[in-house]
Amino acid sequence: MLTKNEQAKQKWGGANQAIDNWLNERQELLVRYCHLAGLPPFERDAQALPDAQSIEDFCSLLMDYVSAGHFEVYDKVVENSKDQEKGKALADELYPAISATTDKALSFNDSYAAISDEQNLNGFDKHLSALGEAIETRLELEDQLINRLYKQL
C-alpha cells in the first residue's frame, strides 16, 4: 500500500494542492496502519496489542482522511475536470464502492476511537485486518478516480 501511495504522489503530486495534502495524509494513515498492525518496518509481539493512544490517534487520522476525500478532494477533482459530465458519471460509478469503505472505517472508529488501555480488545486484529482490506480497496478506487480525471485537468 505504501509503494502504491508513493507512485500516486509521483504521478499526481503538484497538480492540485488539495490532492497533494490528501496524498500526504494518506501516507501518514498507511504508516500508522502498518505500525498498529505490526507490519514491516514496524514489528510488535504477536500477542501484544497497540496501546490505546496509538489506536485513538489512528482513528482520528482515519476520520480526517475519509472526511477530506468526501468533502474536499472528490468534488474538487470532478469540478476541475474539463468534461464535467464524464467526471460526474465516473464519480457516480465509483462513489458507492468508496462509500462502502467509508462505512467500514466509521465502524472501526466507532469501536476503537475511545478506548482505554484496560479495555478488552478481543477481535482487534481481525477488525484491523478487515479495515486494511477496505483501505486497500478504497485507495484503488480513489486512484482510479484521480487517474481518469487527472487526464482531463
C-alpha positions in Angstrom: 0.0 0.0 0.0 2.8 2.4 0.8 4.5 1.7 -2.5 1.3 2.4 -4.4 0.9 5.7 -2.5 4.4 6.7 -3.4 3.6 6.1 -7.0 0.4 8.1 -6.7 2.4 11.0 -5.2 4.9 10.9 -8.0 2.2 10.7 -10.7 -0.2 13.4 -9.4 1.9 15.4 -7.0 1.9 19.1 -7.7 -1.3 19.0 -9.9 -3.5 20.3 -7.1 -2.8 21.5 -3.6 -5.8 19.6 -2.1 -4.7 16.4 -3.8 -1.1 16.9 -2.5 -2.3 17.4 1.1 -4.6 14.4 0.8 -1.9 12.1 -0.6 0.4 13.2 2.3 -2.4 12.4 4.8 -2.9 9.1 3.0 0.8 8.3 3.5 0.6 9.1 7.2 -2.5 6.9 7.5 -0.7 4.0 5.9 2.3 4.4 8.1 0.2 4.4 11.2 -1.8 1.4 10.0 1.4 -0.5 9.4 2.6 0.4 12.9 -0.7 -0.7 14.5 -0.7 -4.0 12.5 3.0 -4.6 13.3 3.8 -4.7 9.6 7.3 -4.1 8.3 9.2 -2.0 9.1 7.3 -2.0 12.4 7.2 -5.1 14.5 5.3 -6.0 17.6 4.9 -9.0 19.8 2.3 -11.3 18.2 0.5 -11.5 21.5 0.7 -7.7 22.3 -1.9 -5.2 21.2 -1.1 -1.5 20.5 -1.7 1.0 23.3 -4.9 2.9 23.5 -3.4 6.2 22.5 -1.9 4.8 19.3 -5.3 3.4 18.4 -7.1 6.6 19.1 -4.6 8.7 17.1 -5.0 6.3 14.2 -8.8 6.6 14.4 -8.6 10.4 14.4 -6.3 10.3 11.3 -8.6 7.8 9.6 -11.6 10.0 10.1 -9.7 13.1 8.8 -8.6 11.2 5.7 -12.1 9.8 5.0 -13.6 13.3 5.5 -11.1 15.0 3.3 -11.9 12.6 0.5 -15.6 13.0 0.7 -15.8 16.8 1.5 -12.7 18.2 -0.3 -10.9 16.1 -2.8 -13.5 14.1 -4.7 -15.7 17.1 -5.6 -12.7 19.2 -6.4 -11.4 16.7 -8.8 -14.7 16.4 -10.6 -15.2 20.2 -10.6 -11.8 20.7 -12.2 -12.2 18.1 -14.9 -12.7 19.6 -18.4 -15.6 17.3 -19.1 -17.8 17.6 -16.0 -20.4 15.3 -17.4 -17.8 12.5 -17.7 -16.4 13.5 -14.3 -19.8 13.3 -12.7 -20.5 9.9 -14.4 -17.2 8.5 -13.2 -17.9 9.8 -9.7 -21.3 8.3 -9.7 -19.8 5.0 -10.7 -17.1 4.9 -8.1 -18.7 6.7 -5.1 -20.9 3.8 -4.0 -17.9 1.5 -3.6 -15.9 4.2 -1.9 -18.8 4.8 0.5 -18.8 1.1 1.4 -15.2 1.5 2.5 -16.2 4.6 4.5 -18.8 2.6 6.3 -16.1 0.1 7.4 -13.9 3.0 8.5 -16.7 4.5 10.5 -17.5 1.1 12.1 -13.9 0.7 13.1 -13.7 4.2 14.5 -17.0 3.6 16.5 -15.5 0.5 18.0 -12.0 1.8 18.9 -11.8 5.6 18.9 -12.5 6.0 22.6 -10.9 3.0 24.3 -8.7 2.6 27.4 -5.6 0.5 28.0 -7.7 -1.7 30.3 -10.4 -2.4 27.7 -10.7 -5.9 26.3 -9.7 -5.8 22.6 -10.8 -9.2 21.6 -11.1 -9.3 17.8 -9.0 -6.1 17.4 -6.6 -7.8 15.0 -9.4 -9.2 12.9 -11.1 -5.8 12.7 -7.8 -4.1 11.9 -7.2 -6.6 9.1 -10.7 -6.1 7.6 -10.1 -2.3 7.8 -6.8 -2.8 6.0 -8.6 -4.6 3.2 -11.2 -1.8 3.0 -8.4 0.8 2.9 -6.6 -1.0 0.1 -9.9 -1.2 -1.9 -10.5 2.5 -1.2 -7.1 3.5 -2.4 -7.5 1.6 -5.6 -10.9 3.3 -6.2 -9.5 6.7 -5.4 -6.6 6.2 -7.7 -9.0 5.3 -10.5 -11.0 8.4 -9.9 -7.9 10.7 -9.8 -6.2 9.0 -12.7 -9.1 9.1 -15.0 -10.0 12.7 -14.1 -6.4 13.9 -13.8 -6.0 13.3 -17.6 -8.7 15.9 -18.0 -7.3 18.6 -15.7 
